[in-house]
Every structure is written in C-alpha cells, then in structure tokens.
Amino acid sequence: MITMLSPMFSCSYIVDEMYLHDAQNNYISPYQGKWVGSYIGDMNGTIILNVSKSGNIEVIRLVNSNIEETYFTSLLGGGSGALNPSLSPISGFKLYGSLETKSGTWKQQNIGGSWTVTKQ
C-alpha cells in the first residue's frame, strides 16, 4: 500500500514545486524601481536603492557625489517594504527601515542617523 501511494506523493511534491517556482518567477515587488534620497546624522550623503523585480536591493552610498560603496540586501517578506538590515561588508554600514514609509535609520559602528528616499 505504501509503495503504491509513493508515486502520488512524489507527483504532488513536483506539482507543488512547479507552482512555487512559477509564483516566484511571476512575482513583481511593488517596490521595484530606483529610490533616491539622503542619509543624515553623524555622516551625510546620498543613497540610491535599486530594487529588482524579486525584491533584491542594490544599495549605492555616495559621499560628496562620489560612490563610497555598493552592496546588496533585500526586502523582508510580508509586503511591508521592510529592508533586511544587511551589513555592508566594506564599511559596516547598515540600513533599517521600510520603503513603505520611505524612511528609517542607519548605523555604522558607533555612529548613525536617519534616511529618507523617494521613488524616481
């Protein structure tokens, strides 16, 4: 009996995986696009957030109009636009906040401040 049901479970698993794969490929983040703004506090500069279709984010940090660093993070699930507070491997710069509110805070070692962006 178990041997006879095994193919049914396998087919169900394959169909579920195909559906999940299609859903992931068809997902478009409502935050997709280019977001530009500034960060202020203990340091000041410009941030550019390039959000991909899937919710991955390229963070570009500018100081005096020069690229200081580029690193990658993502949006957290749940549709709130919350940023995954990933640490920049270069400087330790980290953004907290949400694209829904278009704002948040930033930290880098013992310094910090706030940030705001608008969608371009």
C-alpha positions as CSV (number, residue, x, y, z in Angstrom):
1,M,0.0,0.0,0.0
2,I,2.8,2.5,0.9
3,T,4.7,1.6,-2.3
4,M,1.5,2.3,-4.3
5,L,1.0,5.7,-2.7
6,S,4.6,6.8,-3.0
7,P,4.3,7.9,-6.7
8,M,1.2,10.0,-5.8
9,F,3.2,11.9,-3.1
10,S,6.1,12.4,-5.5
11,C,3.8,13.8,-8.2
12,S,2.1,16.1,-5.7
13,Y,5.5,17.3,-4.5
14,I,6.6,18.0,-8.1
15,V,3.4,19.9,-8.8
16,D,3.8,22.0,-5.6
17,E,7.4,22.8,-6.5
18,M,6.5,23.8,-10.1
19,Y,3.7,26.1,-8.7
20,L,6.1,27.6,-6.2
21,H,8.7,28.2,-8.9
22,D,6.1,29.8,-11.2
23,A,4.9,32.0,-8.4
24,Q,8.4,33.1,-7.6
25,N,9.2,33.8,-11.3
26,N,5.9,35.8,-11.7
27,Y,6.3,37.9,-8.5
28,I,6.9,41.6,-9.0
29,S,7.7,43.6,-6.0
30,P,5.5,46.7,-5.5
31,Y,8.7,48.5,-4.6
32,Q,10.6,47.6,-7.8
33,G,12.5,50.6,-9.2
34,K,15.0,53.3,-8.3
35,W,14.8,55.0,-4.9
36,V,17.0,58.1,-4.3
37,G,17.4,60.0,-1.1
38,S,19.8,61.1,1.7
39,Y,21.1,59.9,4.9
40,I,21.9,62.4,7.7
41,G,23.3,62.3,11.2
42,D,26.9,61.6,12.2
43,M,27.7,61.5,8.4
44,N,25.7,62.8,5.5
45,G,25.4,61.6,1.9
46,T,23.1,60.2,-0.8
47,I,21.7,56.7,-1.0
48,I,20.4,55.0,-4.1
49,L,18.3,51.8,-3.7
50,N,17.8,49.8,-6.9
51,V,15.0,47.3,-6.1
52,S,14.7,44.4,-8.5
53,K,11.5,42.6,-9.6
54,S,12.1,40.0,-6.9
55,G,12.8,42.5,-4.1
56,N,16.6,42.3,-4.1
57,I,18.3,45.6,-3.5
58,E,21.5,47.2,-4.7
59,V,22.5,49.9,-2.2
60,I,24.7,52.6,-3.5
61,R,26.1,55.0,-0.9
62,L,27.5,58.3,-2.1
63,V,29.6,60.8,-0.2
64,N,30.3,64.2,-1.9
65,S,28.8,62.8,-5.1
66,N,31.4,60.0,-5.2
67,I,30.5,56.4,-4.8
68,E,31.6,55.3,-1.4
69,E,30.4,51.8,-1.7
70,T,27.9,49.4,-3.2
71,Y,26.4,46.4,-1.5
72,F,23.4,44.1,-1.7
73,T,20.4,43.4,0.5
74,S,16.8,42.5,0.1
75,L,13.3,43.3,1.2
76,L,11.9,41.1,4.1
77,G,8.8,39.1,3.3
78,G,5.3,40.3,4.3
79,G,4.8,43.1,1.9
80,S,5.7,45.9,4.3
81,G,8.6,47.1,2.3
82,A,10.9,46.4,5.3
83,L,14.6,46.3,4.5
84,N,16.6,43.3,5.5
85,P,19.2,45.1,7.6
86,S,22.2,43.5,5.9
87,L,25.7,44.8,6.9
88,S,27.9,46.3,4.2
89,P,31.0,44.1,4.0
90,I,33.2,47.1,3.3
91,S,32.3,49.6,6.0
92,G,29.7,48.0,8.2
93,F,27.0,50.5,7.1
94,K,23.6,49.1,7.7
95,L,20.1,50.5,6.8
96,Y,17.0,49.8,8.9
97,G,13.5,50.9,7.9
98,S,10.9,50.5,5.2
99,L,10.2,51.6,1.6
100,E,6.5,51.8,2.6
101,T,7.4,54.7,5.0
102,K,10.3,55.7,2.7
103,S,12.5,56.2,5.8
104,G,14.5,54.6,8.5
105,T,17.7,54.7,10.4
106,W,21.3,53.8,9.6
107,K,24.2,52.6,11.7
108,Q,27.9,52.2,11.1
109,Q,29.9,51.0,14.1
110,N,29.3,53.7,16.8
111,I,27.7,56.3,14.6
112,G,24.2,56.6,13.0
113,G,21.4,58.8,11.8
114,S,18.3,58.6,9.7
115,W,17.5,58.3,6.0
116,T,14.7,59.1,3.6
117,V,14.1,58.2,-0.1
118,T,11.6,58.9,-2.9
119,K,10.9,56.7,-5.8
120,Q,12.2,58.0,-9.1
